[in-house]
Amino acid sequence: MTKDQRRSLTKKALLDALVICLKDQDFNEITTIRLVQTAGISRSSFYTHYKDKFEMIDSYQKELFHKLEYIFDKYEGKKEGAFLEIFEILTREKLLSALLSTNGAKEIQDFLINKLQRMIAKDFIDPTAEKRALKGFEKDYASIYLAHAIFGACQAWIKNGKKESPQEMTDFLLRFIPQ
């Protein structure tokens, strides 16, 4: 096995361990010792790759931010496509689901909520916004409210074991937001 393969396996083991740890502990409470024990690696192996757990999660989140940014750009003005692709990613990505759970990292949660809020806010700016009778500050608050509601539904879906399909969740959410 090459050095790159060992490095990749160690990083994967740590990320998998984080998923396990997040099931019963808040990200800020998880220690490096618990991570390495769960991953079955030594502390020195951890520190060979990362300065601390924050650097570890930061490198993963940067990758996710780019992926999510791409999705929101790709489906600009098309909420159904964006929601569907995000739910599909959540069915595959255990760590992303764990990070979006109530025990997860606030940075990625805030990033996603902000993206949702900006996507929804655009609908309150269009000419049909007058039909909703929202004025000035109400549009801002409505988009913030809906973004948090969507995120809360996503967290509940994750917590409940993702029983509904990505399409079912997308269809459900689309009934509550402006089109």
Disulfide bonds with the S-S distance in Angstrom:
none
